[in-house]
Amino acid sequence: MITRLPNSHVLIATVLLTAIVAIPSFQAAAQDASVEKGTIRVTLLGIGAGPRGGQFDIQRPVGLQTSTLVEIEARAFLFDAGRGVLEQISKLGGAYFAKVDRVYLTHLHGDHNIGLPDLWLTPIRVPEGGRSVPLQVFGPAGTEEMARHIASAFEYNLFYNGNSSAASALIGNDVRQGIIYEADGITITAFDVDHSPANIASEDRVDYPALGFRVDYAGHSVAISGDTRFSENLIHYSEGVDVLIHEVGGGAGGGGAGMGAMGAMGAMGASGRGGHHTSILEAGEIFNRVQPELAVYSHFSRGTNQRLIDQTRSVYDGALLVGTEMTVITIGSSVEVIPGSDDPSTAVQPATGAR
């Protein structure tokens, strides 16, 4: 199923519901490791939040967690590395073991970085086509120290397997708001968001750094919120993006202090903007302010798809996508979406009003 969203904000192609059965499960198909020049390809490897995120089967005790792959020509940039990230990357094809060598962490919570040791260590042992350069990790203050501790923890493993070389290094880099990558027409900008604990004093929030990221290339762009409460700074840095991928947590009325079952239903959501996540209605307000070609939800609790659609529609009428694992979004002269699931709630919801 492919939906095309032109840059004029007008939906010009019909959602091809009849094509669902004609397209094999994306999880079984590798994708081309080279992206067409002038386009940005985004693959939602994981969209889950917390220990039971992703995979929508409420009976599963754990699920996949947040990770988003952005590809431009032969380059790959991975944003966050939650549980299962390497398994998801392997589904794209063996070339990705070498291709993915730069990771950008929005913050240092486990559901965003617990897959990092696997992503670092396993590809350097792949006999053919594995990664032969250090894995670079960029993130807020504390990233360099975290990477150093991970490397120390697996030092014996590297020694035993004969992988102790400069190419096998894990290198952490602390970054701040501003341009953090600029080469061959590609720009990656980090921007501050607020994911400090709920109800913490404003003067203490600096102790809990978190980032969002924006990628620009060939006049096209995608922004990734990371975890955050409602953020004016995110709105500012997302101005003019084609695609905005935003987290959501808690109930319709509040920022959502928890992402568990109670948090997903709003019972744990703090009123107003006191939580440390963005509520559904707040996310809708952000989408209205930014006006992306396509608004995408990621990092949410399983089983909430239709609720996200229904409540967002009360405040936002633009094209909307509730992400699912292995959904592919290509940003070029139009925005094209190949959902990773045949669940109707993971299809693009076309704009409902005049744009």
C-alpha positions as CSV (number, residue, x, y, z in Angstrom):
1,M,0.0,0.0,0.0
2,I,1.5,3.3,-1.1
3,T,0.1,6.7,-0.3
4,R,1.6,9.8,-1.9
5,L,1.4,13.2,-0.3
6,P,2.5,16.1,-2.5
7,N,4.3,19.1,-1.0
8,S,1.2,21.2,-1.7
9,H,-0.5,19.5,1.2
10,V,-3.2,18.0,-1.1
11,L,-3.7,14.3,-1.3
12,I,-3.5,13.4,-5.0
13,A,-3.4,9.6,-4.9
14,T,-6.0,7.3,-3.5
15,V,-5.0,5.0,-0.7
16,L,-4.7,1.7,-2.4
17,L,-6.5,-0.6,0.1
18,T,-6.7,-3.4,-2.4
19,A,-3.0,-3.5,-2.7
20,I,-2.5,-4.6,0.9
21,V,-2.6,-8.3,0.1
22,A,-0.5,-7.9,-3.0
23,I,2.5,-6.6,-1.0
24,P,4.4,-9.3,0.9
25,S,5.2,-8.6,4.6
26,F,7.9,-6.0,4.6
27,Q,9.6,-7.8,7.4
28,A,10.6,-10.6,4.9
29,A,12.0,-8.3,2.3
30,A,15.4,-6.5,2.2
31,Q,15.4,-3.0,0.8
32,D,17.9,-1.4,-1.5
33,A,20.8,0.0,0.5
34,S,21.2,2.9,-1.9
35,V,18.6,5.7,-1.8
36,E,17.6,7.7,-4.9
37,K,19.5,10.9,-5.1
38,G,17.5,13.9,-3.9
39,T,15.3,11.9,-1.5
40,I,15.3,11.0,2.2
41,R,14.2,7.5,3.2
42,V,12.9,7.0,6.7
43,T,12.4,3.5,8.2
44,L,10.6,3.2,11.5
45,L,12.5,0.2,12.9
46,G,10.8,0.4,16.3
47,I,8.0,2.7,17.6
48,G,7.4,1.3,21.1
49,A,7.7,3.0,24.4
50,G,8.8,1.4,27.6
51,P,9.2,-2.4,28.2
52,R,5.9,-3.4,26.5
53,G,6.2,-1.1,23.5
54,G,5.7,-2.0,19.9
55,Q,4.3,-5.1,18.2
56,F,0.8,-4.3,19.2
57,D,0.1,-7.8,20.5
58,I,-0.9,-7.0,24.1
59,Q,-0.2,-10.6,25.2
60,R,3.5,-10.2,24.5
61,P,5.5,-9.4,27.7
62,V,8.0,-7.2,25.9
63,G,8.2,-5.5,22.5
64,L,10.4,-3.6,20.2
65,Q,11.4,-0.1,21.2
66,T,12.2,3.2,19.6
67,S,14.6,3.5,16.7
68,T,14.4,5.3,13.4
69,L,16.7,4.9,10.4
70,V,17.2,7.9,8.0
71,E,19.0,7.2,4.7
72,I,20.3,9.7,2.2
73,E,22.1,8.2,-0.9
74,A,24.7,5.8,0.5
75,R,24.6,7.2,4.1
76,A,22.6,6.0,7.1
77,F,21.9,7.8,10.3
78,L,20.2,5.9,13.1
79,F,18.2,7.8,15.7
80,D,17.9,5.9,19.0
81,A,18.7,2.3,19.5
82,G,15.9,0.6,21.6
83,R,15.3,-3.1,22.1
84,G,15.6,-5.2,18.9
85,V,17.2,-2.5,16.8
86,L,19.8,-4.9,15.3
87,E,17.3,-7.5,14.4
88,Q,15.2,-4.9,12.7
89,I,18.3,-3.6,10.8
90,S,19.1,-7.2,9.7
91,K,15.7,-7.5,8.0
92,L,16.8,-4.7,5.7
93,G,19.7,-6.7,4.3
94,G,23.3,-7.6,5.1
95,A,24.6,-4.4,3.6
96,Y,23.2,-2.5,6.6
97,F,25.6,-4.1,9.1
98,A,28.4,-1.9,7.5
99,K,26.2,1.0,6.5
100,V,24.9,1.9,10.0
101,D,27.9,3.5,11.7
102,R,26.4,6.7,13.2
103,V,23.9,6.7,16.0
104,Y,22.1,9.8,17.4
105,L,20.5,9.4,20.8
106,T,17.7,11.7,21.8
107,H,18.4,10.9,25.5
108,L,19.9,8.2,27.7
109,H,16.8,6.2,28.8
110,G,17.1,2.5,28.4
111,D,14.2,2.2,25.8
112,H,16.3,4.4,23.5
113,N,19.8,2.9,24.0
114,I,19.5,-0.7,25.3
115,G,20.1,-2.1,21.8
116,L,23.4,-0.2,21.5
117,P,25.8,-2.9,22.7
118,D,24.3,-5.4,20.2
119,L,24.4,-2.8,17.4
120,W,28.1,-2.1,18.3
121,L,29.5,-5.6,18.8
122,T,27.6,-8.0,16.5
123,P,28.3,-6.3,13.1
124,I,32.1,-6.3,13.6
125,R,32.0,-10.1,13.8
126,V,30.0,-10.6,10.6
127,P,32.4,-12.6,8.3
128,E,31.5,-10.7,5.1
129,G,30.2,-7.2,4.9
130,G,30.4,-6.3,8.6
131,R,31.2,-2.9,10.0
132,S,34.9,-2.1,9.7
133,V,34.9,1.4,11.2
134,P,34.2,2.6,14.8
135,L,30.6,3.0,15.8
136,Q,30.1,6.7,16.5
137,V,27.4,7.7,19.0
138,F,26.2,11.3,19.4
139,G,23.8,12.4,22.1
140,P,23.2,14.8,25.0
141,A,25.7,15.3,27.9
142,G,26.6,11.9,29.3
143,T,26.7,10.0,26.0
144,E,30.5,10.0,25.9
145,E,30.7,8.6,29.5
146,M,28.0,6.0,28.7
147,A,29.9,4.8,25.6
148,R,33.1,4.5,27.6
149,H,31.4,2.4,30.2
150,I,29.8,0.1,27.6
151,A,33.2,-0.3,25.9
152,S,34.8,-1.2,29.3
153,A,32.1,-3.7,30.1
154,F,32.7,-5.6,26.9
155,E,36.5,-5.2,26.8
156,Y,37.1,-8.9,27.6
157,N,34.7,-10.0,24.9
158,L,36.6,-7.9,22.3
159,F,40.0,-9.3,23.5
160,Y,38.7,-12.9,23.5
161,N,37.3,-12.7,20.0
162,G,40.4,-10.9,18.7
163,N,38.4,-7.7,17.8
164,S,40.5,-5.3,19.8
165,S,41.3,-2.7,17.2
166,A,40.6,0.9,16.4
167,A,38.0,-0.2,13.9
168,S,36.0,-2.0,16.6
169,A,35.8,1.0,18.9
170,L,32.7,2.5,20.3
171,I,33.1,6.3,20.4
172,G,30.7,8.5,22.3
173,N,30.2,12.2,21.6
174,D,28.3,14.8,23.7
175,V,26.6,17.3,21.5
176,R,24.5,20.4,22.1
177,Q,21.9,22.4,20.3
178,G,23.0,23.4,16.8
179,I,24.3,21.9,13.6
180,I,26.2,18.7,14.5
181,Y,26.7,17.2,11.0
182,E,27.2,19.0,7.7
183,A,28.6,17.2,4.6
184,D,27.6,16.8,0.9
185,G,24.4,18.8,1.2
186,I,23.2,16.9,4.4
187,T,22.7,18.8,7.6
188,I,21.7,17.4,10.9
189,T,20.7,19.8,13.6
190,A,20.2,19.0,17.3
191,F,17.7,21.0,19.3
192,D,16.9,21.0,23.0
193,V,13.6,19.4,24.3
194,D,12.4,18.9,27.8
195,H,12.1,15.4,29.1
196,S,13.0,16.1,32.7
197,P,11.0,14.2,35.4
198,A,7.5,15.3,36.0
199,N,7.0,18.2,38.5
200,I,10.7,18.9,38.8
201,A,11.7,22.5,39.4
202,S,12.5,24.4,36.2
203,E,15.9,25.4,37.4
204,D,16.8,21.7,37.8
205,R,15.8,20.6,34.3
206,V,19.2,21.3,32.9
207,D,20.4,18.1,34.8
208,Y,18.2,16.0,32.5
209,P,19.3,16.9,28.9
210,A,17.3,15.6,25.9
211,L,17.4,16.4,22.2
212,G,15.4,16.3,19.1
213,F,16.9,16.1,15.7
214,R,16.2,17.6,12.2
215,V,17.7,16.2,9.0
216,D,17.8,18.5,5.9
217,Y,18.8,17.4,2.4
218,A,18.0,18.6,-1.1
219,G,15.2,20.9,0.0
220,H,13.6,18.1,2.0
221,S,13.5,17.5,5.7
222,V,12.4,15.3,8.6
223,A,12.3,16.1,12.3
224,I,12.3,13.6,15.2
225,S,11.1,14.8,18.6
226,G,12.7,12.3,20.9
227,D,10.9,12.1,24.3
228,T,9.6,15.5,25.4
229,R,6.8,17.4,27.0
230,F,5.2,20.1,24.8
231,S,8.1,22.1,23.4
232,E,8.1,25.5,21.8
233,N,11.7,24.9,20.9
234,L,10.7,21.8,18.9
235,I,8.1,23.8,17.0
236,H,10.7,26.4,16.2
237,Y,13.3,23.9,14.9
238,S,10.6,21.9,13.0
239,E,9.5,24.9,10.9
240,G,8.9,23.9,7.3
241,V,9.7,20.1,7.7
242,D,8.1,17.7,5.3
243,V,7.7,15.0,8.0
244,L,7.5,15.4,11.8
245,I,7.9,12.2,13.8
246,H,6.6,13.0,17.3
247,E,6.3,11.0,20.5
248,V,3.0,10.8,22.4
249,G,2.1,9.7,25.9
250,G,-0.5,10.0,28.6
251,G,-4.1,11.0,28.2
252,A,-5.8,13.5,26.0
253,G,-5.7,16.2,28.7
254,G,-2.2,15.9,30.1
255,G,1.4,15.3,29.5
256,G,1.4,11.7,30.7
257,A,3.7,11.0,33.6
258,G,3.8,7.3,32.8
259,M,3.9,5.2,29.7
260,G,2.5,1.9,31.2
261,A,-1.0,0.7,30.8
262,M,-2.4,3.4,33.2
263,G,-0.3,6.1,31.6
264,A,-1.5,5.2,28.1
265,M,-5.1,5.6,29.3
266,G,-4.4,8.9,31.0
267,A,-4.8,7.7,34.6
268,M,-1.2,8.7,35.4
269,G,-1.2,11.7,33.1
270,A,-0.5,15.0,35.0
271,S,-2.9,17.8,34.2
272,G,-1.9,20.5,31.7
273,R,1.8,20.4,30.7
274,G,3.2,19.0,34.0
275,G,4.1,15.5,32.7
276,H,7.3,14.6,30.9
277,H,5.6,13.4,27.7
278,T,3.4,15.1,25.2
279,S,-0.3,14.4,25.3
280,I,-2.4,13.6,22.3
281,L,-4.1,17.0,22.2
282,E,-0.8,18.7,22.7
283,A,0.8,16.7,19.9
284,G,-2.2,17.8,17.7
285,E,-1.5,21.4,18.6
286,I,2.2,20.9,17.6
287,F,1.2,19.4,14.3
288,N,-1.1,22.4,13.7
289,R,1.7,24.8,14.5
290,V,4.3,23.0,12.3
291,Q,2.0,22.0,9.4
292,P,4.2,19.1,8.1
293,E,3.3,17.3,4.9
294,L,2.9,14.2,7.1
295,A,2.6,14.0,10.9
296,V,3.8,10.7,12.3
297,Y,3.3,9.2,15.8
298,S,6.1,7.1,17.3
299,H,7.0,6.1,20.8
300,F,3.6,5.2,22.2
301,S,2.0,2.3,24.1
302,R,0.7,-0.6,22.2
303,G,-3.0,-1.0,21.5
304,T,-3.7,2.8,21.4
305,N,-3.6,3.3,17.6
306,Q,-7.3,4.2,17.0
307,R,-7.4,6.3,20.2
308,L,-4.5,8.3,18.9
309,I,-6.2,8.9,15.5
310,D,-9.6,9.8,17.0
311,Q,-8.3,12.2,19.6
312,T,-5.8,13.8,17.3
313,R,-8.6,14.4,14.7
314,S,-10.4,16.6,17.3
315,V,-7.6,19.2,16.9
316,Y,-5.7,18.4,13.8
317,D,-7.0,17.7,10.2
318,G,-3.7,17.2,8.3
319,A,-2.3,13.9,7.0
320,L,-1.6,11.6,9.9
321,L,0.3,8.3,10.3
322,V,0.4,6.2,13.4
323,G,3.7,4.4,13.0
324,T,4.3,0.7,13.0
325,E,7.5,-1.3,12.8
326,M,9.1,-1.3,9.3
327,T,7.0,1.4,7.9
328,V,9.0,3.2,5.1
329,I,8.6,6.9,4.4
330,T,10.3,8.4,1.3
331,I,10.5,12.1,1.1
332,G,11.1,13.6,-2.3
333,S,8.9,15.6,-4.6
334,S,6.1,13.9,-2.7
335,V,5.9,11.9,0.5
336,E,5.4,8.2,-0.1
337,V,4.5,5.7,2.6
338,I,4.7,1.9,2.6
339,P,3.1,0.8,5.9
340,G,4.8,-2.1,7.8
341,S,1.5,-3.6,8.6
342,D,-1.9,-4.2,7.0
343,D,-3.7,-3.0,10.1
344,P,-5.9,-0.1,8.9
345,S,-4.9,2.0,11.9
346,T,-1.3,2.0,10.6
347,A,-2.3,3.4,7.2
348,V,-2.0,7.1,6.3
349,Q,-5.1,9.0,7.5
350,P,-5.6,11.5,4.7
351,A,-6.1,15.2,5.5
352,T,-9.8,15.9,6.4
353,G,-10.0,19.6,5.9
354,A,-8.9,22.4,3.6
355,R,-5.1,22.8,3.8
